Amino acid sequence: MNSSEGGMVAHYYDVFAEVYDERWGQQDYAGAELAFLRELAGDGSALEVGIGTRRVAIPLAEAGVTVVGVDPSPKMLAVLARKLAGAPHLKVEAGVGDMTLAGVTGRFGLVFCVYHTLFYADSREEQQQFFHRAAQLLAPGGAVVVEGYQPGQTRRARWAKGVRVCELSPDGFEYELYRHDEANQTLEVGCYSLAGAQLQYSYWVERYLTAGQTDELAAEAGLALSERWGSYARAPFDDASSRCVSVYVSSSS
């Protein structure tokens, strides 16, 4: 896999790589997510965009799937490498790269971009390129899974306030500042955190998409919507859903 220098998001994750697992490495839906992805991967291999430190890749590999992944953050990948060094039986290969998937070769039964990694793209063109490359790398009968938050009223109300306190304790704090551009569907986020005596600041831009816009990008790449859910437990997707899990297959199959 070719390397990529990454952008703002790579810097953000470089800053938090050593504490990522402690703070965000476990989600309450992890079991349902793993089962969902494992079912779609079948007997083939899987390609993860935004592989990070291990949250999805290692459990998926432990379930018998060969996982290839890219991530723009070298420090996140360094954490992953330490974990894999202690588990040489796991079939996980990871390298520095972004969602353009430049340099990735092979065919995969599953290509996935979960949480809201797709929204961290540096441009709309990069988001479009992800779908084109995913379609090219997909094995016959394979699936592409994309997860993202739904930009509904709850999130918009939070963005409109302009600030959110994430953590506050005698040991430190974390808060986020927001600037929402609804016309361009972008959210600028500035994050301040204090742990011990160390104050850190990170900045990134989220380029969010609606479910319909995601479908349009997929269709342009020759992919068709196969399933859509409001959760990995296959809750129905509707206007009240906070998240959107979409499964695409080749439109020519």
GULOLO-594448 format. One record per residue (C-alpha): residue number from 0; chain; x, y, z. Coordinates in steps of 0.25 Angstrom, whole numbers, plus 5000, padded with zeros to 4 digits. Layout:
N
<atom><k>NUM</k><c>A</c><east>X</east><north>Y</north><up>Z</up></atom>
...
This chain:
253
<atom><k>0</k><c>A</c><east>5000</east><north>5000</north><up>5000</up></atom>
<atom><k>1</k><c>A</c><east>5005</east><north>5014</north><up>4997</up></atom>
<atom><k>2</k><c>A</c><east>5006</east><north>5024</north><up>5008</up></atom>
<atom><k>3</k><c>A</c><east>4999</east><north>5037</north><up>5009</up></atom>
<atom><k>4</k><c>A</c><east>5002</east><north>5049</north><up>5018</up></atom>
<atom><k>5</k><c>A</c><east>4988</east><north>5051</north><up>5022</up></atom>
<atom><k>6</k><c>A</c><east>4982</east><north>5064</north><up>5027</up></atom>
<atom><k>7</k><c>A</c><east>4975</east><north>5070</north><up>5039</up></atom>
<atom><k>8</k><c>A</c><east>4968</east><north>5057</north><up>5043</up></atom>
<atom><k>9</k><c>A</c><east>4982</east><north>5050</north><up>5043</up></atom>
<atom><k>10</k><c>A</c><east>4987</east><north>5060</north><up>5052</up></atom>
<atom><k>11</k><c>A</c><east>4975</east><north>5059</north><up>5062</up></atom>
<atom><k>12</k><c>A</c><east>4977</east><north>5044</north><up>5063</up></atom>
<atom><k>13</k><c>A</c><east>4992</east><north>5045</north><up>5064</up></atom>
<atom><k>14</k><c>A</c><east>4990</east><north>5054</north><up>5077</up></atom>
<atom><k>15</k><c>A</c><east>4980</east><north>5044</north><up>5083</up></atom>
<atom><k>16</k><c>A</c><east>4986</east><north>5031</north><up>5078</up></atom>
<atom><k>17</k><c>A</c><east>4991</east><north>5026</north><up>5092</up></atom>
<atom><k>18</k><c>A</c><east>4978</east><north>5029</north><up>5099</up></atom>
<atom><k>19</k><c>A</c><east>4969</east><north>5025</north><up>5088</up></atom>
<atom><k>20</k><c>A</c><east>4965</east><north>5011</north><up>5093</up></atom>
<atom><k>21</k><c>A</c><east>4963</east><north>5016</north><up>5107</up></atom>
<atom><k>22</k><c>A</c><east>4954</east><north>5027</north><up>5103</up></atom>
<atom><k>23</k><c>A</c><east>4947</east><north>5023</north><up>5090</up></atom>
<atom><k>24</k><c>A</c><east>4951</east><north>5009</north><up>5087</up></atom>
<atom><k>25</k><c>A</c><east>4939</east><north>5002</north><up>5092</up></atom>
<atom><k>26</k><c>A</c><east>4925</east><north>5004</north><up>5087</up></atom>
<atom><k>27</k><c>A</c><east>4912</east><north>4999</north><up>5093</up></atom>
<atom><k>28</k><c>A</c><east>4908</east><north>4993</north><up>5079</up></atom>
<atom><k>29</k><c>A</c><east>4921</east><north>4986</north><up>5077</up></atom>
<atom><k>30</k><c>A</c><east>4916</east><north>4972</north><up>5078</up></atom>
<atom><k>31</k><c>A</c><east>4905</east><north>4975</north><up>5067</up></atom>
<atom><k>32</k><c>A</c><east>4914</east><north>4982</north><up>5058</up></atom>
<atom><k>33</k><c>A</c><east>4924</east><north>4970</north><up>5058</up></atom>
<atom><k>34</k><c>A</c><east>4913</east><north>4960</north><up>5055</up></atom>
<atom><k>35</k><c>A</c><east>4908</east><north>4969</north><up>5044</up></atom>
<atom><k>36</k><c>A</c><east>4921</east><north>4971</north><up>5037</up></atom>
<atom><k>37</k><c>A</c><east>4925</east><north>4956</north><up>5040</up></atom>
<atom><k>38</k><c>A</c><east>4913</east><north>4952</north><up>5033</up></atom>
<atom><k>39</k><c>A</c><east>4915</east><north>4960</north><up>5020</up></atom>
<atom><k>40</k><c>A</c><east>4930</east><north>4957</north><up>5020</up></atom>
<atom><k>41</k><c>A</c><east>4927</east><north>4942</north><up>5018</up></atom>
<atom><k>42</k><c>A</c><east>4939</east><north>4934</north><up>5015</up></atom>
<atom><k>43</k><c>A</c><east>4946</east><north>4945</north><up>5008</up></atom>
<atom><k>44</k><c>A</c><east>4955</east><north>4956</north><up>5013</up></atom>
<atom><k>45</k><c>A</c><east>4951</east><north>4970</north><up>5017</up></atom>
<atom><k>46</k><c>A</c><east>4957</east><north>4984</north><up>5015</up></atom>
<atom><k>47</k><c>A</c><east>4955</east><north>4995</north><up>5025</up></atom>
<atom><k>48</k><c>A</c><east>4956</east><north>5009</north><up>5023</up></atom>
<atom><k>49</k><c>A</c><east>4961</east><north>5016</north><up>5036</up></atom>
<atom><k>50</k><c>A</c><east>4966</east><north>5004</north><up>5043</up></atom>
<atom><k>51</k><c>A</c><east>4971</east><north>5011</north><up>5055</up></atom>
<atom><k>52</k><c>A</c><east>4977</east><north>5004</north><up>5067</up></atom>
<atom><k>53</k><c>A</c><east>4968</east><north>4991</north><up>5066</up></atom>
<atom><k>54</k><c>A</c><east>4954</east><north>4994</north><up>5070</up></atom>
<atom><k>55</k><c>A</c><east>4948</east><north>4986</north><up>5058</up></atom>
<atom><k>56</k><c>A</c><east>4959</east><north>4980</north><up>5051</up></atom>
<atom><k>57</k><c>A</c><east>4965</east><north>4971</north><up>5062</up></atom>
<atom><k>58</k><c>A</c><east>4951</east><north>4965</north><up>5067</up></atom>
<atom><k>59</k><c>A</c><east>4948</east><north>4963</north><up>5052</up></atom>
<atom><k>60</k><c>A</c><east>4961</east><north>4956</north><up>5050</up></atom>
<atom><k>61</k><c>A</c><east>4959</east><north>4947</north><up>5063</up></atom>
<atom><k>62</k><c>A</c><east>4946</east><north>4943</north><up>5056</up></atom>
<atom><k>63</k><c>A</c><east>4954</east><north>4937</north><up>5045</up></atom>
<atom><k>64</k><c>A</c><east>4954</east><north>4949</north><up>5034</up></atom>
<atom><k>65</k><c>A</c><east>4966</east><north>4953</north><up>5027</up></atom>
<atom><k>66</k><c>A</c><east>4967</east><north>4969</north><up>5029</up></atom>
<atom><k>67</k><c>A</c><east>4974</east><north>4979</north><up>5021</up></atom>
<atom><k>68</k><c>A</c><east>4973</east><north>4993</north><up>5026</up></atom>
<atom><k>69</k><c>A</c><east>4978</east><north>5008</north><up>5023</up></atom>
<atom><k>70</k><c>A</c><east>4978</east><north>5019</north><up>5033</up></atom>
<atom><k>71</k><c>A</c><east>4984</east><north>5033</north><up>5031</up></atom>
<atom><k>72</k><c>A</c><east>4990</east><north>5034</north><up>5045</up></atom>
<atom><k>73</k><c>A</c><east>5004</east><north>5027</north><up>5047</up></atom>
<atom><k>74</k><c>A</c><east>5002</east><north>5028</north><up>5062</up></atom>
<atom><k>75</k><c>A</c><east>4989</east><north>5020</north><up>5062</up></atom>
<atom><k>76</k><c>A</c><east>4996</east><north>5010</north><up>5053</up></atom>
<atom><k>77</k><c>A</c><east>5007</east><north>5009</north><up>5063</up></atom>
<atom><k>78</k><c>A</c><east>4998</east><north>5005</north><up>5074</up></atom>
<atom><k>79</k><c>A</c><east>4991</east><north>4995</north><up>5065</up></atom>
<atom><k>80</k><c>A</c><east>5005</east><north>4989</north><up>5061</up></atom>
<atom><k>81</k><c>A</c><east>5008</east><north>4987</north><up>5076</up></atom>
<atom><k>82</k><c>A</c><east>4996</east><north>4979</north><up>5078</up></atom>
<atom><k>83</k><c>A</c><east>4998</east><north>4971</north><up>5066</up></atom>
<atom><k>84</k><c>A</c><east>5012</east><north>4968</north><up>5070</up></atom>
<atom><k>85</k><c>A</c><east>5006</east><north>4960</north><up>5082</up></atom>
<atom><k>86</k><c>A</c><east>4996</east><north>4953</north><up>5073</up></atom>
<atom><k>87</k><c>A</c><east>5004</east><north>4948</north><up>5061</up></atom>
<atom><k>88</k><c>A</c><east>4993</east><north>4938</north><up>5057</up></atom>
<atom><k>89</k><c>A</c><east>4984</east><north>4949</north><up>5054</up></atom>
<atom><k>90</k><c>A</c><east>4983</east><north>4952</north><up>5039</up></atom>
<atom><k>91</k><c>A</c><east>4983</east><north>4967</north><up>5039</up></atom>
<atom><k>92</k><c>A</c><east>4991</east><north>4976</north><up>5029</up></atom>
<atom><k>93</k><c>A</c><east>4991</east><north>4991</north><up>5031</up></atom>
<atom><k>94</k><c>A</c><east>4997</east><north>5003</north><up>5025</up></atom>
<atom><k>95</k><c>A</c><east>4997</east><north>5018</north><up>5024</up></atom>
<atom><k>96</k><c>A</c><east>4986</east><north>5023</north><up>5014</up></atom>
<atom><k>97</k><c>A</c><east>4973</east><north>5030</north><up>5012</up></atom>
<atom><k>98</k><c>A</c><east>4960</east><north>5027</north><up>5007</up></atom>
<atom><k>99</k><c>A</c><east>4964</east><north>5029</north><up>4992</up></atom>
<atom><k>100</k><c>A</c><east>4971</east><north>5015</north><up>4995</up></atom>
<atom><k>101</k><c>A</c><east>4982</east><north>5018</north><up>4986</up></atom>
<atom><k>102</k><c>A</c><east>4992</east><north>5006</north><up>4985</up></atom>
<atom><k>103</k><c>A</c><east>4982</east><north>4996</north><up>4991</up></atom>
<atom><k>104</k><c>A</c><east>4981</east><north>4984</north><up>4982</up></atom>
<atom><k>105</k><c>A</c><east>4973</east><north>4971</north><up>4982</up></atom>
<atom><k>106</k><c>A</c><east>4959</east><north>4967</north><up>4983</up></atom>
<atom><k>107</k><c>A</c><east>4951</east><north>4968</north><up>4996</up></atom>
<atom><k>108</k><c>A</c><east>4938</east><north>4961</north><up>5000</up></atom>
<atom><k>109</k><c>A</c><east>4935</east><north>4973</north><up>5009</up></atom>
<atom><k>110</k><c>A</c><east>4939</east><north>4988</north><up>5008</up></atom>
<atom><k>111</k><c>A</c><east>4935</east><north>4996</north><up>5020</up></atom>
<atom><k>112</k><c>A</c><east>4936</east><north>5010</north><up>5025</up></atom>
<atom><k>113</k><c>A</c><east>4929</east><north>5011</north><up>5039</up></atom>
<atom><k>114</k><c>A</c><east>4926</east><north>5021</north><up>5050</up></atom>
<atom><k>115</k><c>A</c><east>4926</east><north>5033</north><up>5042</up></atom>
<atom><k>116</k><c>A</c><east>4940</east><north>5032</north><up>5036</up></atom>
<atom><k>117</k><c>A</c><east>4934</east><north>5036</north><up>5022</up></atom>
<atom><k>118</k><c>A</c><east>4930</east><north>5050</north><up>5027</up></atom>
<atom><k>119</k><c>A</c><east>4945</east><north>5052</north><up>5031</up></atom>
<atom><k>120</k><c>A</c><east>4949</east><north>5053</north><up>5016</up></atom>
<atom><k>121</k><c>A</c><east>4958</east><north>5065</north><up>5012</up></atom>
<atom><k>122</k><c>A</c><east>4948</east><north>5068</north><up>5000</up></atom>
<atom><k>123</k><c>A</c><east>4935</east><north>5063</north><up>4994</up></atom>
<atom><k>124</k><c>A</c><east>4944</east><north>5058</north><up>4982</up></atom>
<atom><k>125</k><c>A</c><east>4951</east><north>5049</north><up>4992</up></atom>
<atom><k>126</k><c>A</c><east>4937</east><north>5043</north><up>4997</up></atom>
<atom><k>127</k><c>A</c><east>4934</east><north>5040</north><up>4983</up></atom>
<atom><k>128</k><c>A</c><east>4947</east><north>5034</north><up>4980</up></atom>
<atom><k>129</k><c>A</c><east>4945</east><north>5024</north><up>4992</up></atom>
<atom><k>130</k><c>A</c><east>4932</east><north>5019</north><up>4985</up></atom>
<atom><k>131</k><c>A</c><east>4939</east><north>5017</north><up>4972</up></atom>
<atom><k>132</k><c>A</c><east>4951</east><north>5010</north><up>4978</up></atom>
<atom><k>133</k><c>A</c><east>4942</east><north>5001</north><up>4987</up></atom>
<atom><k>134</k><c>A</c><east>4935</east><north>4997</north><up>4975</up></atom>
<atom><k>135</k><c>A</c><east>4948</east><north>4994</north><up>4967</up></atom>
<atom><k>136</k><c>A</c><east>4953</east><north>4985</north><up>4979</up></atom>
<atom><k>137</k><c>A</c><east>4940</east><north>4978</north><up>4982</up></atom>
<atom><k>138</k><c>A</c><east>4940</east><north>4963</north><up>4979</up></atom>
<atom><k>139</k><c>A</c><east>4928</east><north>4957</north><up>4972</up></atom>
<atom><k>140</k><c>A</c><east>4917</east><north>4956</north><up>4981</up></atom>
<atom><k>141</k><c>A</c><east>4923</east><north>4965</north><up>4991</up></atom>
<atom><k>142</k><c>A</c><east>4918</east><north>4977</north><up>4999</up></atom>
<atom><k>143</k><c>A</c><east>4922</east><north>4991</north><up>5003</up></atom>
<atom><k>144</k><c>A</c><east>4917</east><north>4996</north><up>5017</up></atom>
<atom><k>145</k><c>A</c><east>4917</east><north>5011</north><up>5020</up></atom>
<atom><k>146</k><c>A</c><east>4912</east><north>5016</north><up>5034</up></atom>
<atom><k>147</k><c>A</c><east>4910</east><north>5031</north><up>5037</up></atom>
<atom><k>148</k><c>A</c><east>4902</east><north>5039</north><up>5047</up></atom>
<atom><k>149</k><c>A</c><east>4889</east><north>5045</north><up>5042</up></atom>
<atom><k>150</k><c>A</c><east>4889</east><north>5060</north><up>5042</up></atom>
<atom><k>151</k><c>A</c><east>4876</east><north>5061</north><up>5049</up></atom>
<atom><k>152</k><c>A</c><east>4870</east><north>5071</north><up>5058</up></atom>
<atom><k>153</k><c>A</c><east>4877</east><north>5067</north><up>5071</up></atom>
<atom><k>154</k><c>A</c><east>4891</east><north>5069</north><up>5064</up></atom>
<atom><k>155</k><c>A</c><east>4887</east><north>5082</north><up>5058</up></atom>
<atom><k>156</k><c>A</c><east>4882</east><north>5087</north><up>5071</up></atom>
<atom><k>157</k><c>A</c><east>4895</east><north>5083</north><up>5078</up></atom>
<atom><k>158</k><c>A</c><east>4903</east><north>5090</north><up>5066</up></atom>
<atom><k>159</k><c>A</c><east>4894</east><north>5102</north><up>5067</up></atom>
<atom><k>160</k><c>A</c><east>4899</east><north>5104</north><up>5082</up></atom>
<atom><k>161</k><c>A</c><east>4913</east><north>5105</north><up>5077</up></atom>
<atom><k>162</k><c>A</c><east>4919</east><north>5097</north><up>5089</up></atom>
<atom><k>163</k><c>A</c><east>4918</east><north>5084</north><up>5096</up></atom>
<atom><k>164</k><c>A</c><east>4925</east><north>5080</north><up>5109</up></atom>
<atom><k>165</k><c>A</c><east>4929</east><north>5065</north><up>5107</up></atom>
<atom><k>166</k><c>A</c><east>4937</east><north>5063</north><up>5120</up></atom>
<atom><k>167</k><c>A</c><east>4938</east><north>5071</north><up>5133</up></atom>
<atom><k>168</k><c>A</c><east>4944</east><north>5066</north><up>5146</up></atom>
<atom><k>169</k><c>A</c><east>4955</east><north>5070</north><up>5156</up></atom>
<atom><k>170</k><c>A</c><east>4965</east><north>5063</north><up>5147</up></atom>
<atom><k>171</k><c>A</c><east>4962</east><north>5071</north><up>5134</up></atom>
<atom><k>172</k><c>A</c><east>4952</east><north>5074</north><up>5124</up></atom>
<atom><k>173</k><c>A</c><east>4949</east><north>5073</north><up>5109</up></atom>
<atom><k>174</k><c>A</c><east>4940</east><north>5082</north><up>5101</up></atom>
<atom><k>175</k><c>A</c><east>4937</east><north>5084</north><up>5086</up></atom>
<atom><k>176</k><c>A</c><east>4934</east><north>5097</north><up>5078</up></atom>
<atom><k>177</k><c>A</c><east>4925</east><north>5096</north><up>5066</up></atom>
<atom><k>178</k><c>A</c><east>4923</east><north>5105</north><up>5053</up></atom>
<atom><k>179</k><c>A</c><east>4912</east><north>5099</north><up>5044</up></atom>
<atom><k>180</k><c>A</c><east>4911</east><north>5102</north><up>5030</up></atom>
<atom><k>181</k><c>A</c><east>4898</east><north>5097</north><up>5026</up></atom>
<atom><k>182</k><c>A</c><east>4899</east><north>5101</north><up>5011</up></atom>
<atom><k>183</k><c>A</c><east>4912</east><north>5093</north><up>5009</up></atom>
<atom><k>184</k><c>A</c><east>4908</east><north>5082</north><up>5019</up></atom>
<atom><k>185</k><c>A</c><east>4921</east><north>5084</north><up>5027</up></atom>
<atom><k>186</k><c>A</c><east>4924</east><north>5085</north><up>5042</up></atom>
<atom><k>187</k><c>A</c><east>4937</east><north>5091</north><up>5047</up></atom>
<atom><k>188</k><c>A</c><east>4941</east><north>5085</north><up>5061</up></atom>
<atom><k>189</k><c>A</c><east>4951</east><north>5091</north><up>5070</up></atom>
<atom><k>190</k><c>A</c><east>4954</east><north>5082</north><up>5082</up></atom>
<atom><k>191</k><c>A</c><east>4961</east><north>5086</north><up>5095</up></atom>
<atom><k>192</k><c>A</c><east>4965</east><north>5076</north><up>5105</up></atom>
<atom><k>193</k><c>A</c><east>4973</east><north>5076</north><up>5118</up></atom>
<atom><k>194</k><c>A</c><east>4978</east><north>5064</north><up>5125</up></atom>
<atom><k>195</k><c>A</c><east>4987</east><north>5066</north><up>5137</up></atom>
<atom><k>196</k><c>A</c><east>4996</east><north>5078</north><up>5133</up></atom>
<atom><k>197</k><c>A</c><east>4995</east><north>5076</north><up>5118</up></atom>
<atom><k>198</k><c>A</c><east>4986</east><north>5084</north><up>5109</up></atom>
<atom><k>199</k><c>A</c><east>4983</east><north>5080</north><up>5095</up></atom>
<atom><k>200</k><c>A</c><east>4975</east><north>5086</north><up>5084</up></atom>
<atom><k>201</k><c>A</c><east>4971</east><north>5079</north><up>5071</up></atom>
<atom><k>202</k><c>A</c><east>4963</east><north>5084</north><up>5059</up></atom>
<atom><k>203</k><c>A</c><east>4956</east><north>5076</north><up>5048</up></atom>
<atom><k>204</k><c>A</c><east>4945</east><north>5078</north><up>5038</up></atom>
<atom><k>205</k><c>A</c><east>4933</east><north>5068</north><up>5036</up></atom>
<atom><k>206</k><c>A</c><east>4927</east><north>5067</north><up>5022</up></atom>
<atom><k>207</k><c>A</c><east>4914</east><north>5060</north><up>5025</up></atom>
<atom><k>208</k><c>A</c><east>4904</east><north>5054</north><up>5015</up></atom>
<atom><k>209</k><c>A</c><east>4890</east><north>5050</north><up>5016</up></atom>
<atom><k>210</k><c>A</c><east>4886</east><north>5036</north><up>5013</up></atom>
<atom><k>211</k><c>A</c><east>4881</east><north>5040</north><up>4999</up></atom>
<atom><k>212</k><c>A</c><east>4894</east><north>5047</north><up>4996</up></atom>
<atom><k>213</k><c>A</c><east>4902</east><north>5035</north><up>5000</up></atom>
<atom><k>214</k><c>A</c><east>4893</east><north>5026</north><up>4990</up></atom>
<atom><k>215</k><c>A</c><east>4896</east><north>5036</north><up>4979</up></atom>
<atom><k>216</k><c>A</c><east>4911</east><north>5035</north><up>4981</up></atom>
<atom><k>217</k><c>A</c><east>4910</east><north>5020</north><up>4981</up></atom>
<atom><k>218</k><c>A</c><east>4901</east><north>5019</north><up>4969</up></atom>
<atom><k>219</k><c>A</c><east>4912</east><north>5028</north><up>4961</up></atom>
<atom><k>220</k><c>A</c><east>4922</east><north>5017</north><up>4965</up></atom>
<atom><k>221</k><c>A</c><east>4913</east><north>5006</north><up>4960</up></atom>
<atom><k>222</k><c>A</c><east>4908</east><north>5001</north><up>4974</up></atom>
<atom><k>223</k><c>A</c><east>4893</east><north>4999</north><up>4978</up></atom>
<atom><k>224</k><c>A</c><east>4887</east><north>5000</north><up>4991</up></atom>
<atom><k>225</k><c>A</c><east>4884</east><north>4986</north><up>4997</up></atom>
<atom><k>226</k><c>A</c><east>4880</east><north>4989</north><up>5011</up></atom>
<atom><k>227</k><c>A</c><east>4879</east><north>5001</north><up>5020</up></atom>
<atom><k>228</k><c>A</c><east>4877</east><north>5001</north><up>5035</up></atom>
<atom><k>229</k><c>A</c><east>4877</east><north>5010</north><up>5047</up></atom>
<atom><k>230</k><c>A</c><east>4887</east><north>5001</north><up>5055</up></atom>
<atom><k>231</k><c>A</c><east>4895</east><north>4989</north><up>5054</up></atom>
<atom><k>232</k><c>A</c><east>4884</east><north>4981</north><up>5061</up></atom>
<atom><k>233</k><c>A</c><east>4876</east><north>4984</north><up>5048</up></atom>
<atom><k>234</k><c>A</c><east>4867</east><north>4994</north><up>5055</up></atom>
<atom><k>235</k><c>A</c><east>4858</east><north>5001</north><up>5044</up></atom>
<atom><k>236</k><c>A</c><east>4864</east><north>5014</north><up>5038</up></atom>
<atom><k>237</k><c>A</c><east>4855</east><north>5026</north><up>5039</up></atom>
<atom><k>238</k><c>A</c><east>4855</east><north>5041</north><up>5042</up></atom>
<atom><k>239</k><c>A</c><east>4857</east><north>5038</north><up>5057</up></atom>
<atom><k>240</k><c>A</c><east>4870</east><north>5029</north><up>5054</up></atom>
<atom><k>241</k><c>A</c><east>4882</east><north>5035</north><up>5060</up></atom>
<atom><k>242</k><c>A</c><east>4891</east><north>5027</north><up>5051</up></atom>
<atom><k>243</k><c>A</c><east>4890</east><north>5021</north><up>5037</up></atom>
<atom><k>244</k><c>A</c><east>4897</east><north>5007</north><up>5033</up></atom>
<atom><k>245</k><c>A</c><east>4896</east><north>5005</north><up>5018</up></atom>
<atom><k>246</k><c>A</c><east>4900</east><north>4993</north><up>5010</up></atom>
<atom><k>247</k><c>A</c><east>4903</east><north>4994</north><up>4995</up></atom>
<atom><k>248</k><c>A</c><east>4906</east><north>4983</north><up>4984</up></atom>
<atom><k>249</k><c>A</c><east>4910</east><north>4984</north><up>4970</up></atom>
<atom><k>250</k><c>A</c><east>4899</east><north>4989</north><up>4962</up></atom>
<atom><k>251</k><c>A</c><east>4903</east><north>4979</north><up>4950</up></atom>
<atom><k>252</k><c>A</c><east>4902</east><north>4967</north><up>4959</up></atom>
